[in-house]
Amino acid sequence: MALTWTHKDRGEIRVHENLEELSIDLVDYIAEISEASIKEHGVFCIVLSGGSLINLMGKLVEPPYNKIVDWAKWYVFWADERVVGKNHDDSNYKLAKDTLLSKVNVFPRHICSINDTVSAEDAATEYEFAIRQMVKTRTVIASENSDCPRFDLILLGMGSDGHVASLFPNHPALEVKDDWVTFLTDSPKPPPERITFTLPVINSAASVVVVATGESKANAVHLAIDDLTSLETSPSLPARLVQPSSGNLIWFMDKPAGSKLDGFKFSE
Ligand SMILES: O=C1O[C@H](COP(=O)(O)O)[C@@H](O)[C@H](O)[C@H]1O
């Protein structure tokens, strides 16, 4: 059974016994937010990341989810993308397409991926422009508290260095406040050229989920969530800067990733 609690300002924490349990809880949550968003405003605007998160969403294409989710109402975006061809193994689009999107009935025109034929800078500019058009036509809701879109759900993975999307520790991209999408040509994790949502966009979402699994992430999970001692304070750890201003934040993790959390007390 999962261990769950709510931190006074770091959101809800769900530590699961194993990856199977985590992935069921994660897809249940996605299906629930999808249904609620469609009921509320007719569509579901979901933002994906890359990495291990996508395989944990695999159950969405299996019964009962593949039949109960209203795929025709989904609009799919990416919180970050590597600037490589869409058929390249490093492409976050390819990963999601192969694992999920090719197996359900999301309309191809609702899949909002980057232009992979231009530079990282141009890809970021074009992606932001495309999202601004969708806010203008009200497919994507505008935030009431910021000059940002309010996506229904942003799904983030987290690296063992605490990066989320392609926002890396101590990188200038963390400071970008006026753009919705920015670019990097020096990502510490390959490939070097990437685009990423900025923190103001992530923090304007209605719901943000961070998924972290494996022991290699335990320290970053602790630094991102727990109340820190003055020695540990790490103001530029990207995962710690995820703090939706008027939305929900939920952390999904397995026991190894959650093992250094202050609230980690599983009975054996
Ligand atoms: O490079 C990236 O890494 C993160 C984390 O990946 P994981 O495999 O350690 O879960 C991912 O969320 C991000 O989208 C991706 O571009």
The ligand as an SDF file (V2000), in Angstrom:
LIG
                    3D

 16 16  0  0  0  0  0  0  0  0999 V2000
   16.3510   14.4430  -20.2320 O   0  0  0  0  0  0  0  0  0  0  0  0
   15.2960   14.2950  -19.6610 C   0  0  0  0  0  0  0  0  0  0  0  0
   15.2810   13.7440  -18.3990 O   0  0  0  0  0  0  0  0  0  0  0  0
   14.1650   13.8780  -17.5210 C   0  0  0  0  0  0  0  0  0  0  0  0
   14.2540   12.7530  -16.4860 C   0  0  0  0  0  0  0  0  0  0  0  0
   14.3370   11.4930  -17.1480 O   0  0  0  0  0  0  0  0  0  0  0  0
   14.3350   10.1000  -16.3540 P   0  0  0  0  0  0  0  0  0  0  0  0
   14.5440    9.0510  -17.4220 O   0  0  0  0  0  0  0  0  0  0  0  0
   15.4370   10.1530  -15.3560 O   0  0  0  0  0  0  0  0  0  0  0  0
   12.9870    9.9580  -15.7290 O   0  0  0  0  0  0  0  0  0  0  0  0
   12.8670   13.8940  -18.3040 C   0  0  0  0  0  0  0  0  0  0  0  0
   11.7770   14.1470  -17.4570 O   0  0  0  0  0  0  0  0  0  0  0  0
   12.9620   14.9690  -19.3910 C   0  0  0  0  0  0  0  0  0  0  0  0
   11.7380   15.1180  -20.0730 O   0  0  0  0  0  0  0  0  0  0  0  0
   14.0100   14.5230  -20.3610 C   0  0  0  0  0  0  0  0  0  0  0  0
   14.1510   15.3560  -21.4890 O   0  0  0  0  0  0  0  0  0  0  0  0
  1  2  2  0
  2  3  1  0
  2 15  1  0
  3  4  1  0
  4  5  1  0
  4 11  1  0
  5  6  1  0
  6  7  1  0
  7  8  2  0
  7  9  1  0
  7 10  1  0
 11 12  1  0
 11 13  1  0
 13 14  1  0
 13 15  1  0
 15 16  1  0
M  END
$$$$
